[in-house]
Amino acid sequence: MPATLFEHSDRVALITGGASGIGLATAQRLIEAGIGGLILVDQDEVGLRLAAQILSLSPELLLCRAHDVADEAAWELTRQAIQEDFGRLDYAVVNAGIADGGAIVDYPLAAWRRVMSANLDGAFLTLQNSLQLIADAGRGGAIVVVASAAALKAESGTAAYAASKAGVAQLARVAAREGAANGIRVNTVLPGGVKTPIWRAVPFFRELVEQEGSEEAAFEAMAALATPLGRYATAEEVARQIALLLADDAATMTGAAVALDGGYSL
């Protein structure tokens, strides 16, 4: 892979859920690939400060915004900050989300709405603002939406998460149709199991960690059971695929949904 994926070194990218996991790994990969500026959005303010230290970008190249991606008023302020600090946007990674589990018959409506707000409402507002900012810049761009293999395969106990990610995947396809007139490509990645902190919010994973003795052992047990390749991806592996979809080499690719699941959805 070439060190630089982008033809122009002044390109600016927005990443939601940028404080950890796939978001932070993608930020690191884009810096390696020659990105000119980054905006990280995450509701974890402490995590954003730590991410800024890890990325070691000069202040004029990094904007961190701590807010819920489902907060419309906060997005208005973030959009203004992007315009003031960078004057444009070229790329976006719609990555922020939460995980939760439970059988439909027992699942509280409040929990359902919390997942939908974070995963689907948040994706909608991210796309809405990103599409407008990229269009305003007038030179096209690219967006990658992080959905999930759960959007393709039904598993007991995943109703809210799977439904939200299926919605996100279709939302991205509509965005690809609407963005094409402005030269904006929109593609989706569908990761399967990825070793990220999001699993810590899932009750059965916490139980498995206790049973197996460590998070790594729990990941290995799940991968052996459900993934033909017998392993989960790292956040860095997913980040590399996201960067490729943003890059100029993918110039005619839009509306695609790429499974990164080790065969889980087969």
ZAVO-493766 format. One record per residue: residue in three letters; y, x, z of N, C-alpha, C in turn. Coordinates in Angstrom, 3 decimals. Each point is the difference from the previous one (the first is absolute). Layout:
% ZAVO-493766
PT  resn      n.yy      n.xx      n.zz     ca.yy     ca.xx     ca.zz      c.yy      c.xx      c.zz
PT   ALA         Y         X         Z         Y         X         Z         Y         X         Z
...
//
This chain:
% ZAVO-493766
PT  resn      n.yy      n.xx      n.zz     ca.yy     ca.xx     ca.zz      c.yy      c.xx      c.zz
PT   MET    -1.192     0.846     0.000     1.192    -0.846     0.000     1.245     0.884     0.000
PT   PRO     0.940    -0.290    -0.891     1.216     0.813    -0.028     0.792    -0.169     1.276
PT   ALA     0.777     1.012     0.345     0.805    -0.070     1.212     1.018    -1.121    -0.102
PT   THR     0.532    -0.242    -1.221     1.020    -1.023    -0.198    -0.564    -1.126    -0.847
PT   LEU     0.059    -1.221     0.528    -0.494    -1.160    -0.727     1.117    -0.758    -0.696
PT   PHE     1.245     0.308     0.331     1.125    -0.777    -0.488     0.890     0.846    -0.909
PT   GLU     0.458    -0.615    -1.093     0.808     0.725    -0.972     1.362     0.376     0.556
PT   HIS     0.510    -0.788     0.931     1.339     0.231     0.535    -0.074     0.226     1.507
PT   SER     0.647     1.042     0.483    -0.085     0.380     1.409     0.888    -0.836     0.904
PT   ASP     0.816    -0.908    -0.585     0.894    -0.798     0.837    -0.574    -1.385     0.312
PT   ARG    -1.268    -0.229    -0.298    -0.598    -1.315     0.231    -0.094    -0.306     1.494
PT   VAL     0.184    -1.279     0.330     0.018    -0.451     1.392    -1.094    -1.046     0.203
PT   ALA    -0.738     0.119     1.096    -1.115    -0.901     0.267     0.129    -0.651     1.368
PT   LEU    -0.377    -1.251     0.070    -0.071    -0.774     1.242    -1.461    -0.190     0.380
PT   ILE    -0.323     0.205     1.279    -1.360    -0.208     0.491     0.070    -0.843     1.265
PT   THR    -0.662    -1.152     0.000    -0.088    -0.772     1.231    -1.275     0.395     0.750
PT   GLY     0.041    -0.190     1.309    -1.109     0.504     0.806    -0.075     1.511    -0.077
PT   GLY     1.168     0.631    -0.082     0.061     1.436    -0.271    -0.157     0.902     1.200
PT   ALA    -0.180    -0.576     1.191    -0.065     0.835     1.202    -1.371     0.590     0.264
PT   SER    -1.030    -0.527    -0.666    -1.351     0.495     0.279    -0.931    -0.366    -1.145
PT   GLY    -1.250     0.444     0.103    -1.042    -0.407    -0.929     0.313     0.276    -1.456
PT   ILE    -0.317    -0.980    -0.848     0.193     0.154    -1.437     1.471     0.206    -0.334
PT   GLY     0.885    -0.678     0.718     1.431     0.140    -0.286     0.508     1.405     0.204
PT   LEU    -0.336     0.590     1.138     0.446     1.364     0.280    -0.666     0.995    -0.948
PT   ALA    -1.280    -0.189    -0.272    -0.699     0.892    -0.937     0.620    -0.082    -1.386
PT   THR     0.424    -1.195    -0.406     0.646    -0.150    -1.301     1.355     0.695    -0.021
PT   ALA     0.736    -0.109     1.085     1.278     0.710     0.084    -0.210     1.504    -0.175
PT   GLN    -1.008     0.536     0.672    -0.290     1.432    -0.120    -0.386     0.369    -1.424
PT   ARG    -0.811    -0.842    -0.648    -0.429     0.282    -1.367     1.184    -0.055    -0.968
PT   LEU     0.902    -0.950     0.188     1.148    -0.102    -0.904     0.942     1.181     0.156
PT   ILE     0.129     0.494     1.217     0.806     1.201     0.202    -0.625     1.176    -0.750
PT   GLU    -1.314     0.152     0.109    -0.706     1.062    -0.721     0.173    -0.150    -1.511
PT   ALA     0.087    -1.259    -0.458     0.068    -0.270    -1.435     1.418     0.081    -0.562
PT   GLY     0.991     0.261     0.858     1.346     0.218    -0.493     0.944    -1.175     0.104
PT   ILE    -0.265    -0.930     0.912     0.898    -1.140     0.154     1.364     0.476     0.506
PT   GLY     1.062    -0.708    -0.405     1.346     0.436     0.360     0.566    -0.628     1.253
PT   GLY    -0.581    -1.115     0.447     0.473    -0.652     1.210    -0.994    -1.039     0.465
PT   LEU    -0.030    -0.247     1.310    -0.966    -0.933     0.584     0.686    -0.963     0.950
PT   ILE    -0.442    -1.254    -0.040     0.377    -0.989     1.003    -1.285    -0.479     0.656
PT   LEU    -0.097     0.149     1.300    -1.156    -0.475     0.743     0.404    -1.215     0.826
PT   VAL    -0.772    -1.076    -0.104     0.225    -1.201     0.791    -1.239    -0.240     0.849
PT   ASP     0.204    -0.190     1.288    -1.110    -0.267     0.916     0.588    -0.593     1.268
PT   GLN    -0.701    -0.919     0.632     0.519    -0.567     1.247    -0.209     0.931     1.190
PT   ASP    -0.779     1.070    -0.200    -0.256     0.988     1.052     1.098     1.064    -0.036
PT   GLU     1.026    -0.187     0.815     1.141     0.917    -0.013    -0.385     1.398     0.458
PT   VAL    -0.834     0.085     1.027    -0.463     1.308     0.482    -0.834     0.686    -1.077
PT   GLY    -0.859    -0.768    -0.646    -0.814     0.556    -1.077     0.837     0.526    -1.147
PT   LEU     1.081    -0.693    -0.306     0.886     0.470    -1.065     0.649     1.331     0.355
PT   ARG     0.392     0.144     1.259     0.592     1.281     0.412    -1.015     1.128    -0.122
PT   LEU    -1.233    -0.264     0.387    -1.051     1.010    -0.123    -0.279     0.311    -1.467
PT   ALA    -0.011    -1.042    -0.831    -0.227     0.205    -1.433     1.092     0.867    -0.605
PT   ALA     1.244    -0.232     0.403     1.113     0.801    -0.509    -0.182     1.470     0.350
PT   GLN    -0.498     0.258     1.219    -0.264     1.388     0.404    -1.110     0.613    -0.842
PT   ILE    -1.045    -0.777    -0.271    -1.122     0.500    -0.796     0.438     0.300    -1.428
PT   LEU     0.796    -0.883    -0.578     0.396     0.152    -1.403     1.016     1.117    -0.200
PT   SER     0.818     0.272     1.013     0.956     1.115    -0.026     0.932    -0.033    -1.209
PT   LEU     0.431    -1.182    -0.391     0.987    -0.113    -1.069     1.401     0.119     0.574
PT   SER     0.914     0.501    -0.790     1.388     0.045     0.447     0.509    -1.438     0.132
PT   PRO     0.913    -0.262     0.938     0.455    -1.363     0.294     0.501    -0.768    -1.214
PT   GLU     0.594     0.677    -0.948     0.542    -0.716    -1.163    -1.100    -0.473    -0.953
PT   LEU    -1.239     0.471     0.215    -1.109    -0.392    -0.874    -0.951    -0.991     0.655
PT   LEU     0.232    -0.349     1.253    -0.906    -0.894     0.716     0.788    -1.064     0.764
PT   LEU    -0.312    -1.257    -0.275     0.586    -1.130     0.709    -1.121    -0.753     0.699
PT   CYS     0.082    -0.155     1.315    -1.000    -0.731     0.776     0.613    -1.303     0.506
PT   ARG    -0.707    -1.090    -0.210     0.469    -1.316     0.424    -1.086    -0.661     0.849
PT   ALA     0.313    -0.278     1.252    -0.964    -0.577     0.938     0.197    -1.510     0.077
PT   HIS    -0.882    -0.736    -0.678     0.042    -1.458     0.109    -1.291    -0.609    -0.534
PT   ASP    -0.221    -1.236     0.364    -1.117    -0.791    -0.498     0.221    -0.267    -1.488
PT   VAL    -1.018     0.232    -0.825     0.167    -0.221    -1.437     0.141    -1.475    -0.345
PT   ALA    -0.300    -0.884     0.948     0.149    -1.432    -0.234     1.355    -0.530     0.473
PT   ASP     0.911     0.896     0.340     1.331    -0.375     0.488     0.992     0.036    -1.167
PT   GLU     0.373    -1.167    -0.501     0.863    -0.073    -1.182     1.377     0.607     0.255
PT   ALA     0.575    -0.276     1.168     1.329     0.535     0.314    -0.025     1.521     0.088
PT   ALA    -1.075     0.544     0.573    -0.121     1.460     0.093    -0.111     0.621    -1.384
PT   TRP    -0.655    -0.681    -0.921    -0.118     0.520    -1.364     1.359     0.071    -0.690
PT   GLU     0.840    -0.953     0.278     1.335     0.034    -0.589     0.751     1.253     0.438
PT   LEU    -0.135     0.352     1.266     0.655     1.213     0.505    -0.654     1.254    -0.585
PT   THR    -1.319    -0.027    -0.144    -0.699     1.157    -0.570     0.391     0.194    -1.457
PT   ARG     0.121    -1.091    -0.726     0.407     0.116    -1.399     1.398     0.598    -0.111
PT   GLN     0.892    -0.430     0.871     1.346     0.575    -0.002    -0.036     1.482     0.334
PT   ALA    -0.842     0.388     0.967    -0.105     1.411     0.388    -0.541     0.847    -1.147
PT   ILE    -0.964    -0.531    -0.736    -0.545     0.733    -1.154     1.085     0.207    -1.054
PT   GLN     0.765    -1.037    -0.257     1.065     0.119    -0.990     1.064     1.003     0.435
PT   GLU     0.324    -0.017     1.286     1.017     0.920     0.514    -0.491     1.442     0.011
PT   ASP    -1.254     0.214     0.411    -0.518     1.359     0.154    -0.467     0.622    -1.312
PT   PHE    -0.620    -0.829    -0.873    -0.590     0.554    -1.218     0.589    -0.593    -1.281
PT   GLY     0.528    -1.209     0.093     0.584    -0.631    -1.174    -1.000    -0.585    -0.967
PT   ARG    -1.282     0.070     0.313    -1.017    -0.488    -0.938    -1.372     0.025     0.686
PT   LEU    -0.983    -0.585    -0.689    -1.400     0.112     0.390    -0.817     0.099    -1.269
PT   ASP    -1.032     0.835     0.022    -0.853     0.185    -1.179    -1.437    -0.452     0.232
PT   TYR    -0.494     0.193     1.222    -1.396    -0.309     0.310    -0.092    -0.713     1.341
PT   ALA    -1.056    -0.786     0.159    -0.272    -0.630     1.292    -1.500    -0.052     0.230
PT   VAL    -0.384     0.161     1.248    -1.399    -0.145     0.424    -0.027    -1.091     1.059
PT   VAL    -0.584    -1.127    -0.353    -0.043    -1.179     0.869    -1.266     0.116     0.842
PT   ASN     0.138     0.613     1.145    -1.175     0.428     0.755    -0.123    -0.613     1.392
PT   ALA     1.089    -0.419     0.607    -0.050    -0.469     1.385    -0.927    -1.197     0.152
PT   GLY    -0.753    -0.007     1.091    -0.884    -1.127     0.263    -0.708     0.162     1.326
PT   ILE    -0.637    -1.075     0.428    -0.770     0.020     1.235    -1.391    -0.534    -0.272
PT   ALA    -0.924     0.315     0.887    -1.375    -0.501    -0.100    -0.319    -0.834     1.225
PT   ASP    -0.848    -0.979    -0.201    -0.464    -0.829     1.106    -1.283    -0.681    -0.457
PT   GLY    -0.780    -0.502     0.924    -1.254    -0.623    -0.370    -0.352    -1.168     0.888
PT   GLY    -0.844    -0.871    -0.514    -0.462    -1.144     0.765    -0.559    -1.067    -0.914
PT   ALA    -1.000    -0.728     0.477    -0.593    -1.088    -0.773     1.006    -1.126    -0.198
PT   ILE    -0.061    -0.655    -1.133     0.960    -1.053    -0.332     0.032    -1.088     1.075
PT   VAL    -1.168    -0.423     0.473    -0.037    -1.120     0.945     0.648     0.336     1.331
PT   ASP     0.112     1.278     0.321     0.574     0.413     1.281     1.384     0.624    -0.122
PT   TYR     0.458     0.212    -1.222     1.193     0.819    -0.200     1.269    -0.807     0.268
PT   PRO     0.877     0.476     0.869     1.237    -0.739     0.312     0.962    -0.001    -1.183
PT   LEU     0.662    -1.109    -0.197     0.973    -0.099    -1.075     1.126     1.018     0.179
PT   ALA     0.379     0.264     1.246     1.058     0.985     0.244    -0.412     1.383    -0.484
PT   ALA    -1.263     0.363     0.189    -0.494     1.297    -0.472    -0.019     0.034    -1.523
PT   TRP    -0.433    -1.105    -0.616     0.013    -0.111    -1.465     1.410     0.239    -0.542
PT   ARG     0.971    -0.667     0.608     1.370     0.123    -0.474     0.555     1.405     0.215
PT   ARG    -0.426     0.661     1.075     0.456     1.368     0.242    -0.488     0.936    -1.101
PT   VAL    -1.262    -0.152    -0.406    -0.552     0.834    -1.071     0.694    -0.308    -1.325
PT   MET     0.173    -1.272    -0.291     0.657    -0.377    -1.252     1.442     0.504    -0.051
PT   SER     0.686    -0.064     1.125     1.383     0.478     0.046     0.075     1.489    -0.318
PT   ALA    -0.817     0.791     0.687     0.049     1.448    -0.198    -0.484     0.403    -1.386
PT   ASN    -1.114    -0.579    -0.433    -0.647     0.474    -1.223     0.530    -0.646    -1.270
PT   LEU     0.273    -1.295     0.051     0.399    -0.696    -1.216     1.510    -0.216    -0.081
PT   ASP     0.598    -0.525     1.067     1.460    -0.142    -0.003     0.670     1.366    -0.135
PT   GLY    -0.536     0.983     0.722     0.563     1.347    -0.057    -0.093     0.603    -1.386
PT   ALA    -1.134    -0.223    -0.676    -0.162     0.507    -1.368     0.973    -0.687    -0.946
PT   PHE     0.169    -1.313     0.173     0.938    -0.746    -0.843     1.419     0.542     0.136
PT   LEU     0.459     0.180     1.228     1.366     0.492     0.206     0.162     1.437    -0.490
PT   THR    -1.036     0.816     0.164     0.062     1.377    -0.506     0.113     0.000    -1.513
PT   LEU    -0.819    -0.813    -0.660     0.063    -0.092    -1.452     1.338    -0.568    -0.457
PT   GLN     0.465    -1.026     0.664     1.268    -0.618    -0.376     1.134     1.016    -0.001
PT   ASN     0.102     0.756     1.077     1.082     0.979     0.105    -0.221     1.202    -0.907
PT   SER    -1.233     0.455    -0.121    -0.289     1.164    -0.839     0.237    -0.300    -1.466
PT   LEU    -0.488    -1.147    -0.458     0.206    -0.373    -1.405     1.489    -0.061    -0.332
PT   GLN     0.794    -0.547     0.926     1.436    -0.103    -0.260     0.672     1.367    -0.012
PT   LEU    -0.342     0.836     0.975     0.609     1.328     0.066    -0.357     0.847    -1.218
PT   ILE    -1.260    -0.051    -0.418    -0.415     0.785    -1.167     0.672    -0.540    -1.259
PT   ALA     0.067    -1.328    -0.119     0.660    -0.597    -1.160     1.480     0.376    -0.044
PT   ASP     0.638    -0.001     1.158     1.422     0.344     0.057     0.260     1.432    -0.470
PT   ALA    -0.956     0.886     0.252     0.162     1.396    -0.418    -0.074     0.148    -1.511
PT   GLY    -0.696    -0.935    -0.653     0.015    -0.059    -1.451    -0.818     1.034    -0.732
PT   ARG    -0.947     0.628     0.674    -0.800     0.999    -0.717    -1.499    -0.185     0.227
PT   GLY    -0.392    -1.193     0.394    -1.418    -0.286     0.183    -0.554     0.656     1.246
PT   GLY    -1.275    -0.179     0.220    -0.626     0.581     1.178    -1.406    -0.526     0.178
PT   ALA    -0.545     0.194     1.190    -1.380    -0.405     0.255    -0.177    -0.390     1.448
PT   ILE    -0.896    -0.944     0.216    -0.333    -0.474     1.336    -1.514    -0.019     0.136
PT   VAL    -0.488     0.428     1.146    -1.425    -0.136     0.317    -0.126    -0.854     1.246
PT   VAL    -0.815    -1.039    -0.101    -0.261    -0.902     1.109    -1.363     0.338     0.591
PT   VAL    -0.044     0.192     1.305    -1.259     0.307     0.672    -0.604    -1.308     0.504
PT   ALA    -1.041    -0.448    -0.666    -0.719    -1.193     0.429    -1.249     0.453     0.753
PT   SER    -1.158    -0.495    -0.356    -1.235     0.384     0.688    -1.191    -0.510    -0.788
PT   ALA    -1.122     0.703     0.113    -1.247    -0.500    -0.582    -0.410    -1.324     0.632
PT   ALA     0.558    -0.309     1.169    -0.258    -1.298     0.634     0.505    -1.150    -0.855
PT   ALA     0.909     0.285    -0.929     0.481    -1.027    -0.914    -1.072    -0.405    -1.002
PT   LEU    -1.023     0.842    -0.172    -1.038    -0.227    -1.000    -1.321    -0.464     0.590
PT   LYS    -0.265     0.366     1.234    -1.328    -0.230     0.585     0.120    -0.737     1.324
PT   ALA    -0.756    -1.067     0.126     0.048    -0.802     1.221    -0.877     0.594     1.090
PT   GLU     0.552     0.124     1.173    -0.738     0.431     1.181     0.361    -0.928     1.151
PT   SER    -0.978    -0.346     0.807     0.269    -0.849     1.154     1.027     0.652     0.907
PT   GLY     0.898    -0.817     0.539     0.973     0.497     0.960     1.247     0.613    -0.592
PT   THR     0.157    -0.074    -1.337     1.155     0.644    -0.638     0.948    -0.996    -0.661
PT   ALA    -0.079    -1.262     0.357     0.709    -1.044    -0.751     1.481     0.290    -0.170
PT   ALA     0.709     0.258     1.084     1.444     0.194    -0.099     0.339     1.258    -0.788
PT   TYR    -0.632     1.105     0.352     0.292     1.261    -0.676    -0.358    -0.084    -1.486
PT   ALA    -1.200    -0.507    -0.308    -0.443    -0.060    -1.387     0.878    -0.928    -0.823
PT   ALA     0.348    -1.151     0.563     0.851    -0.934    -0.730     1.387     0.594    -0.250
PT   SER     0.534     0.702     0.991     1.322     0.618    -0.184    -0.043     1.058    -1.086
PT   LYS    -1.069     0.790    -0.042    -0.091     1.070    -0.996    -0.298    -0.540    -1.398
PT   ALA    -0.755    -1.108    -0.081    -0.197    -0.638    -1.299     1.334    -0.533    -0.517
PT   GLY     0.795    -0.564     0.906     1.325    -0.460    -0.386     0.893     1.124    -0.452
PT   VAL    -0.065     1.122     0.696     0.796     1.167    -0.361    -0.380     0.509    -1.389
PT   ALA    -1.295     0.023    -0.302    -0.456     0.488    -1.303     0.521    -0.881    -1.134
PT   GLN    -0.026    -1.311     0.192     0.523    -0.894    -1.037     1.517     0.072    -0.079
PT   LEU     0.653     0.143     1.139     1.456     0.179     0.018     0.390     1.210    -0.834
PT   ALA    -0.767     1.070     0.104     0.292     1.208    -0.760    -0.136    -0.225    -1.493
PT   ARG    -0.975    -0.800    -0.402    -0.181    -0.302    -1.430     1.203    -0.779    -0.546
PT   VAL     0.474    -0.960     0.784     1.195    -0.744    -0.414     1.201     0.939    -0.072
PT   ALA     0.122     0.885     0.978     1.102     0.963    -0.007    -0.058     0.900    -1.231
PT   ALA    -1.206     0.344    -0.434    -0.141     0.831    -1.202     0.532    -0.728    -1.230
PT   ARG    -0.274    -1.303    -0.093     0.522    -0.774    -1.128     1.515    -0.089     0.063
PT   GLU     0.527    -0.255     1.187     1.450    -0.172     0.136     0.753     1.319    -0.110
PT   GLY    -0.610     1.081     0.453     0.685     1.284    -0.027    -0.007     0.687    -1.344
PT   ALA    -0.917    -0.403    -0.887    -0.155     0.700    -1.279     1.276    -0.001    -0.821
PT   ALA     0.760    -1.082     0.050     1.231    -0.077    -0.793     1.005     1.069     0.396
PT   ASN    -0.094     0.484     1.231     0.887     1.062     0.474    -0.680     1.367     0.039
PT   GLY    -1.137     0.109    -0.674    -0.701     1.277    -0.049    -0.636     0.388     1.318
PT   ILE    -0.333    -0.995     0.830    -0.602     0.268     1.315    -1.487    -0.308    -0.054
PT   ARG    -0.808     0.998     0.252    -1.447    -0.182     0.053    -0.419    -0.343     1.433
PT   VAL    -0.952    -0.913     0.145    -0.511    -0.371     1.319    -1.520    -0.001    -0.056
PT   ASN    -0.614     0.843     0.792    -1.453     0.075     0.079    -0.454    -0.130     1.447
PT   THR    -1.268    -0.297     0.172    -0.553    -0.233     1.325    -1.175     0.935     0.244
PT   VAL    -0.098     0.532     1.205    -1.221     0.696     0.408    -0.722    -0.862     1.029
PT   LEU    -1.320     0.029    -0.071    -0.847    -0.799     0.877    -0.909     0.939     0.792
PT   PRO     0.522     0.593     1.055    -0.853     0.901     0.787    -1.093    -0.773     0.726
PT   GLY    -1.124     0.663     0.181    -1.034    -0.521     0.887     0.250     0.575     1.381
PT   GLY    -1.014     0.591     0.577     0.191     0.624     1.296     0.821     1.272    -0.118
PT   VAL     1.059     0.070     0.776     0.851     1.189     0.049     0.208     0.362     1.460
PT   LYS    -0.075     1.260     0.302     0.154     0.462     1.384     1.480     0.017     0.374
PT   THR     0.483    -1.139     0.482     1.396    -0.116     0.403     0.091    -0.713     1.350
PT   PRO     1.166     0.105     0.660     0.168    -0.635     1.316    -0.070    -1.520    -0.018
PT   ILE     0.081    -0.627    -1.173    -0.021    -1.464    -0.057    -1.276    -0.573     0.612
PT   TRP    -1.096     0.770    -0.048    -1.274    -0.472     0.536     0.057    -0.225     1.509
PT   ARG     0.887     0.700     0.668     0.047    -0.119     1.459     0.400    -1.383     0.471
PT   ALA     0.564    -0.807    -0.908     0.376    -1.369     0.364    -1.149    -0.987    -0.194
PT   VAL    -1.120     0.456    -0.550    -1.128    -0.886    -0.304    -1.001     0.042     1.150
PT   PRO    -0.267    -1.126     0.641    -0.873    -0.002     1.188    -1.376     0.612    -0.231
PT   PHE    -0.649    -0.332    -1.128    -1.352     0.519    -0.188    -0.007     1.516    -0.171
PT   PHE     1.099     0.550    -0.554     0.060     1.453    -0.132     0.133     0.663     1.358
PT   ARG     0.819    -0.562     0.865     0.126     0.549     1.353    -1.341    -0.036     0.730
PT   GLU    -0.739    -1.073    -0.204    -1.331    -0.094     0.611    -0.941     1.049    -0.581
PT   LEU     0.104     0.233    -1.303    -0.855     0.982    -0.650     0.329     1.413     0.466
PT   VAL     1.280     0.279     0.213     0.402     1.306     0.520    -0.640     0.241     1.359
PT   GLU     0.021    -1.009     0.851    -0.628     0.134     1.317    -1.503     0.232    -0.131
PT   GLN    -0.596    -0.702    -0.928    -1.439     0.121    -0.207    -0.397     1.357    -0.576
PT   GLU     0.776     0.486    -0.984    -0.340     1.242    -0.703     0.564     1.245     0.675
PT   GLY     1.025    -0.178     0.841     0.533     1.132     0.745     1.263     0.614    -0.545
PT   SER     0.384    -0.323    -1.237     1.235     0.545    -0.577     0.379    -0.808    -1.229
PT   GLU     1.264     0.129    -0.411     0.438    -0.691    -1.207    -0.718     0.544    -1.230
PT   GLU    -0.157     1.301    -0.074    -0.665     0.593    -1.161    -1.425    -0.520    -0.137
PT   ALA    -0.719    -0.081     1.127    -1.371    -0.516    -0.032    -0.022    -1.472    -0.398
PT   ALA     1.012    -0.749     0.437     0.084    -1.410    -0.374     0.239    -0.148    -1.497
PT   PHE     0.897     0.828    -0.554     0.234    -0.035    -1.441    -1.277     0.330    -0.769
PT   GLU    -0.725     0.997     0.448    -1.238     0.393    -0.677    -1.029    -1.120     0.051
PT   ALA    -0.090    -0.688     1.118    -0.958    -1.094     0.136     0.352    -1.149    -0.946
PT   MET     1.279    -0.347    -0.069     0.422    -1.083    -0.894    -0.206     0.372    -1.455
PT   ALA     0.345     1.225    -0.363    -0.142     0.431    -1.380    -1.451     0.016    -0.443
PT   ALA    -0.887     0.448     0.872    -1.422     0.045    -0.326    -0.554    -1.399    -0.233
PT   LEU     0.545    -0.967     0.705    -0.492    -1.377    -0.091     0.511    -0.722    -1.236
PT   ALA     1.267     0.232    -0.373     0.639    -0.873    -0.984     0.422     0.659    -1.307
PT   THR     0.029     1.318    -0.077     0.567     0.679    -1.160    -1.061     0.786    -0.748
PT   PRO    -0.251    -0.311    -1.286    -1.017     0.725    -0.753     0.162     1.513     0.017
PT   LEU     1.230     0.498    -0.054     0.202     1.447     0.046    -0.221     0.573     1.396
PT   GLY    -0.103    -0.862     1.002    -0.321     0.442     1.347     1.124     0.685     0.751
PT   ARG     1.231    -0.213    -0.423     1.129     0.623     0.683     1.255    -0.841    -0.184
PT   TYR     0.905     0.107     0.954     1.302    -0.624    -0.127     0.988     1.014    -0.574
PT   ALA     1.046    -0.505    -0.608     1.041     0.865    -0.543     0.918     0.485     1.109
PT   THR     0.666     1.087    -0.262     1.091     0.429     0.868     1.299    -0.577    -0.542
PT   ALA     1.008    -0.062     0.846     1.305    -0.481    -0.443     0.544     0.886    -1.116
PT   GLU    -0.294     1.293     0.064     0.490     0.941    -1.012    -0.614    -0.289    -1.368
PT   GLU    -1.261    -0.400    -0.030    -0.644    -0.319    -1.274     0.648    -1.230    -0.638
PT   VAL     0.268    -1.004     0.794     0.668    -1.192    -0.524     1.418     0.348    -0.461
PT   ALA     0.683     0.839     0.754     1.361     0.403    -0.359     0.043     0.686    -1.360
PT   ARG    -0.990     0.801    -0.293    -0.025     0.679    -1.303    -0.118    -1.012    -1.142
PT   GLN    -0.785    -1.046     0.194    -0.128    -1.026    -1.030     1.300    -0.786    -0.164
PT   ILE     0.659    -0.285     1.108     1.286    -0.701    -0.065     1.011     0.829    -0.783
PT   ALA     0.050     1.285     0.293     0.944     0.878    -0.703    -0.268     0.023    -1.498
PT   LEU    -1.257    -0.005    -0.386    -0.337    -0.001    -1.425     0.471    -1.279    -0.682
PT   LEU    -0.106    -1.135     0.683     0.447    -1.267    -0.585     1.521    -0.073    -0.107
PT   LEU     0.701     0.679     0.905     1.451     0.056    -0.089     0.466     0.948    -1.097
PT   ALA    -0.805     0.982    -0.311     0.434     1.113    -0.839     0.196    -0.391    -1.452
PT   ASP     0.725     0.852    -0.700     0.319    -0.234    -1.403    -1.238    -0.052    -0.883
PT   ASP    -1.085     0.653     0.382    -1.223    -0.021    -0.800    -0.615    -1.391    -0.076
PT   ALA     0.367    -0.901     0.914    -0.511    -1.372    -0.009     1.005    -0.955    -0.635
PT   ALA     0.759     0.498    -0.960     1.164    -0.716    -0.531    -0.316    -1.351    -0.635
PT   THR    -1.221    -0.219    -0.482    -0.338    -1.284    -0.615    -0.939    -0.825     0.870
PT   MET    -0.162     0.385     1.233    -0.934    -0.702     0.893     0.774    -0.935     0.920
PT   THR    -0.229    -1.294    -0.146     0.639    -0.966     0.891    -0.895    -1.227     0.137
PT   GLY     0.086    -0.655     1.160    -0.820    -1.179     0.258    -1.443     0.308     0.319
PT   ALA    -0.330     1.270     0.206    -1.387     0.389     0.268    -0.280    -0.034     1.499
PT   ALA    -1.255    -0.233     0.346    -0.463     0.056     1.369    -1.138     1.002     0.068
PT   VAL     0.209     1.093     0.691    -0.942     1.115     0.003    -0.747     0.030     1.353
PT   ALA    -1.304    -0.161    -0.072    -0.821     0.042     1.220    -0.225     1.433     0.416
PT   LEU     0.301     0.286     1.260    -0.214     1.334     0.593    -0.900    -0.182     1.216
PT   ASP    -1.213    -0.502    -0.243    -0.802    -0.503     1.116    -1.394     0.603     0.124
PT   GLY    -0.264     1.076    -0.729    -1.309     0.619     0.104    -1.148    -0.892    -0.425
PT   GLY     0.297    -1.024    -0.783    -1.034    -0.923    -0.467    -0.202    -1.214     0.871
PT   TYR     0.800    -0.159     1.034    -0.157    -1.115     0.944     0.013    -1.366    -0.681
PT   SER     0.857    -0.164    -1.011     0.162    -1.310    -0.633    -1.010    -0.270    -1.114
PT   LEU    -0.926     0.921    -0.250    -0.992    -0.207    -1.050    -0.937    -1.146     0.342
//
